[in-house]
Amino acid sequence: MIDQPAAGTGWGYDDSVMLLLAVVAATAIIARRMTRLSDTPRRPVVFEPPLALTLALIMLVLGPVGATLAARLAGVDLTGGDGERPLAEQTQIALGAYAAQMIVAVAYAARLATATRPIPDRRCSLPASAGSGLSTIIVLWPILSTVGVGLAWLSERVAGAPPDPIAHDLLRTLADASRTKWFWVMSILAITAVPLLEELLYRALVQGGLRRAGASPWLAIFITSVLFAGMHATNTTLPALSLLFLLSLGFGWVYERTGRLTASIVMHAAFNLANLMLAVASSG
């Protein structure tokens, strides 16, 4: 996961513009009562809660298993940290992890194809869901950016030094890497495989399983977002985890509002792409 909009600790004109946009966005969200999820569209029942949550755990296990197998096939030593490995090795390990997790994705897609559609089917169409994902990240971006600047300022006051504006290990690696084939492969994975698999895991299986088990929409979104942020704690700075939590609330919200996983996948992919472009641009 690529985590946060690049944010410095100084306050400038761009930050003021983002603050103004954030106030406008927050006002619109509140005025239009967009946080209300009392009448969300029903989704097809793909898996019942016990199986859905079990598959989520299986995905978490398959990732390391696939990574280990890929590393052995490629002759990669797994004893060092990811940030110390060449990008080529990181990419090969990631390919193994994602390939293993795709087993659950294929099973989910096969079951979804035969699942009974809700009647009436009030879910958004696929194009409308994709549009909702894009519009949601556009609305949330100034809010996330403003919060990021505030957290960076607070972190500098507490730690005595400005934090790295690029808060994720992989994003830093890509920003500093030469534009080799491994850069492009990893970049494509970051904006395609990562959103697809993480949204399947957290939104479809965890959040969907909790909803099916009787949790309210916002309770399911909150629990899922805590897990989502927590699972990134090993490769993300502490301030960025707060942004990840807020971002995940947005993923969960658009998933519930549209009834489609497409919306959160597109939103996630757009966020990752924007961060990657900002990081590469900032590295010169």
C-alpha positions in Angstrom: 0.0 0.0 0.0 1.2 3.5 -0.9 0.1 5.6 2.0 -0.2 9.3 2.1 -0.1 12.5 0.0 3.4 14.0 0.2 3.3 16.7 2.9 6.0 19.0 4.3 6.1 20.6 7.7 6.1 24.2 6.5 2.8 26.0 5.7 2.7 27.5 2.2 0.2 28.8 -0.4 -0.6 25.2 -1.6 -1.4 24.2 1.9 -3.8 27.1 2.3 -5.5 26.2 -0.9 -5.8 22.6 0.3 -7.2 23.7 3.6 -9.8 25.8 1.9 -10.8 22.8 -0.3 -10.8 20.6 2.7 -13.3 22.9 4.5 -15.5 23.0 1.4 -15.4 19.2 1.0 -16.1 18.6 4.7 -19.0 21.1 4.6 -20.5 19.4 1.6 -20.2 16.0 3.2 -22.0 17.2 6.3 -24.6 19.3 4.6 -25.6 16.5 2.2 -25.6 14.0 5.1 -23.4 11.8 3.0 -22.2 9.8 6.0 -25.6 8.4 6.5 -25.6 4.7 5.6 -29.1 3.7 6.8 -30.4 2.6 3.4 -27.4 1.1 1.5 -28.0 -1.3 -1.4 -27.9 -5.0 -0.6 -25.1 -7.1 -2.2 -25.1 -10.7 -3.4 -24.2 -13.1 -0.7 -20.9 -14.6 -1.9 -19.8 -16.2 1.3 -21.4 -16.4 4.7 -19.5 -14.7 7.6 -17.5 -17.6 9.0 -16.2 -18.6 5.5 -15.6 -15.0 4.5 -13.5 -14.2 7.6 -11.7 -17.6 7.2 -10.8 -16.7 3.6 -9.5 -13.3 4.8 -7.1 -15.2 7.2 -6.1 -17.5 4.4 -5.2 -14.5 2.2 -3.0 -13.2 5.0 -1.2 -16.5 5.2 -1.0 -17.0 1.4 0.9 -13.7 1.1 4.0 -14.7 3.1 3.8 -18.3 1.7 3.9 -17.0 -1.9 6.6 -14.5 -1.1 8.8 -17.2 0.5 8.3 -19.6 -2.5 9.1 -16.8 -5.0 12.2 -15.9 -3.0 13.5 -19.4 -3.0 12.9 -19.8 -6.7 14.7 -16.5 -7.4 17.5 -17.3 -4.9 16.6 -14.2 -2.8 17.8 -14.1 0.9 14.8 -13.2 3.1 16.8 -12.3 6.2 17.3 -8.7 5.3 14.6 -5.9 5.5 12.6 -5.0 2.4 14.1 -1.5 2.3 17.6 -3.0 2.1 16.8 -5.3 -0.9 17.2 -4.3 -4.6 14.0 -3.4 -6.3 14.3 -6.5 -8.5 14.2 -8.7 -5.5 11.4 -6.8 -3.9 9.4 -7.1 -7.1 9.9 -10.9 -7.4 8.8 -11.4 -3.8 5.8 -9.2 -4.3 4.8 -11.2 -7.5 4.9 -14.4 -5.5 2.8 -13.0 -2.7 0.2 -11.6 -5.0 0.0 -14.7 -7.2 -0.7 -16.8 -4.1 -3.4 -14.4 -2.9 -5.0 -14.5 -6.3 -6.2 -18.0 -5.5 -8.7 -16.5 -3.1 -9.6 -13.7 -5.7 -10.3 -16.3 -8.3 -12.5 -18.3 -5.9 -14.4 -15.1 -4.9 -14.9 -14.2 -8.6 -16.2 -17.6 -9.4 -18.6 -17.7 -6.5 -19.8 -14.1 -7.3 -20.6 -15.1 -10.8 -23.1 -17.7 -9.6 -24.4 -15.8 -6.5 -28.1 -14.7 -6.5 -28.5 -11.0 -7.3 -30.6 -9.0 -4.8 -34.1 -8.1 -5.9 -34.5 -5.3 -6.5 -30.9 -4.7 -7.3 -30.2 -1.2 -6.1 -26.5 -1.3 -6.6 -24.8 1.2 -8.8 -23.8 0.1 -12.2 -20.1 -0.7 -12.8 -19.3 2.6 -14.6 -21.2 4.6 -12.0 -19.3 2.7 -9.2 -16.0 3.5 -10.9 -17.0 7.2 -11.1 -18.0 7.2 -7.5 -14.6 5.8 -6.6 -12.8 8.6 -8.5 -15.0 11.4 -7.3 -14.7 10.2 -3.7 -10.9 10.3 -3.7 -11.0 13.8 -5.4 -13.2 15.0 -2.6 -11.2 13.4 0.2 -7.7 14.3 -1.2 -7.7 17.9 0.2 -8.9 16.6 3.6 -6.2 13.9 3.7 -3.5 16.4 2.5 -4.5 18.9 5.2 -4.5 16.3 7.9 -1.2 15.1 6.6 0.4 18.6 7.0 -1.0 18.8 10.5 0.4 15.5 11.5 3.7 16.3 9.9 3.9 19.5 11.9 2.9 17.7 15.1 5.5 15.0 14.5 8.2 17.6 14.0 7.4 19.3 17.2 7.4 16.0 19.1 10.5 14.3 17.4 12.5 17.5 16.8 13.0 16.7 13.2 10.7 16.9 10.1 9.4 13.5 9.0 10.1 12.0 5.6 7.3 13.3 3.4 7.3 9.9 1.7 5.9 7.7 4.4 6.0 4.2 2.9 9.1 2.0 2.3 8.0 0.9 -1.1 7.1 4.4 -2.2 10.5 5.6 -1.2 12.2 2.7 -3.0 10.3 3.5 -6.2 10.9 7.2 -6.0 14.7 6.6 -5.7 14.9 3.7 -8.3 16.1 3.9 -11.8 13.4 3.5 -14.5 14.2 -0.1 -15.2 11.8 -2.9 -16.0 11.5 -3.7 -12.3 10.4 -0.1 -11.6 7.6 -0.4 -14.1 6.5 -3.9 -13.0 6.4 -2.9 -9.3 4.6 0.4 -10.2 1.9 -1.5 -12.2 1.5 -3.9 -9.2 1.0 -1.0 -6.9 -1.8 0.5 -8.9 -3.5 -2.8 -10.0 -2.8 -5.9 -7.9 -2.5 -4.1 -4.5 -5.9 -2.3 -4.8 -7.6 -5.4 -6.1 -6.3 -7.8 -3.5 -6.5 -5.4 -0.5 -10.0 -4.3 -1.3 -11.1 -7.9 -1.7 -9.5 -8.8 1.6 -10.6 -5.8 3.7 -13.8 -4.7 2.1 -15.4 -7.8 0.5 -14.3 -10.4 3.0 -13.8 -8.6 6.3 -16.2 -5.7 6.1 -18.7 -7.7 4.1 -18.4 -10.6 6.6 -19.0 -8.3 9.5 -22.0 -6.7 7.8 -23.5 -10.1 7.0 -22.9 -11.1 10.7 -25.1 -8.2 11.8 -22.7 -5.3 12.3 -23.9 -1.8 11.4 -22.3 -0.2 8.4 -20.1 2.2 10.3 -19.1 -0.3 12.9 -18.0 -2.7 10.2 -16.2 0.1 8.4 -14.5 1.2 11.6 -13.3 -2.3 12.6 -12.1 -3.0 9.1 -10.2 0.3 9.0 -8.4 -0.4 12.2 -7.3 -3.7 10.8 -6.4 -2.1 7.5 -4.2 0.5 9.1 -2.7 -1.9 11.6 -1.6 -4.3 8.9 0.5 -1.5 7.4 2.3 -0.7 10.7 5.5 -2.5 9.8 6.3 -0.4 6.7 4.6 2.9 7.3 5.3 5.8 9.7 3.0 6.5 12.6 1.5 9.7 11.3 0.7 7.9 8.0 -1.2 5.2 9.8 -3.7 7.9 10.9 -4.2 8.9 7.3 -4.5 5.2 6.3 -7.3 4.8 8.8 -9.1 7.9 7.4 -8.6 6.7 3.9 -9.9 3.3 4.7 -13.1 4.9 6.1 -13.5 6.4 2.7 -13.0 3.0 1.0 -15.5 1.4 3.3 -18.0 4.2 2.8 -18.0 4.1 -1.0 -18.2 0.3 -0.9 -21.4 0.5 1.2 -22.9 3.4 -0.8 -22.5 1.8 -4.2 -22.8 -1.9 -3.2 -19.8 -2.6 -5.5 -16.2 -3.5 -4.8 -15.4 -1.7 -8.1 -15.8 1.7 -6.4 -13.2 1.1 -3.6 -10.8 -0.6 -6.0 -10.9 2.3 -8.4 -10.6 4.8 -5.5 -7.6 2.8 -4.0 -5.9 2.6 -7.4 -6.3 6.3 -8.0 -4.9 7.1 -4.6 -1.8 4.9 -5.2 -1.2 6.3 -8.7 -1.4 9.9 -7.5 1.0 9.2 -4.6 3.4 7.4 -6.9 3.4 10.2 -9.4 4.0 12.8 -6.6 6.8 10.8 -5.1 8.6 10.3 -8.5 8.2 14.0 -9.3 9.5 15.1 -5.9 12.6 12.8 -6.3 13.6 14.7 -9.5 
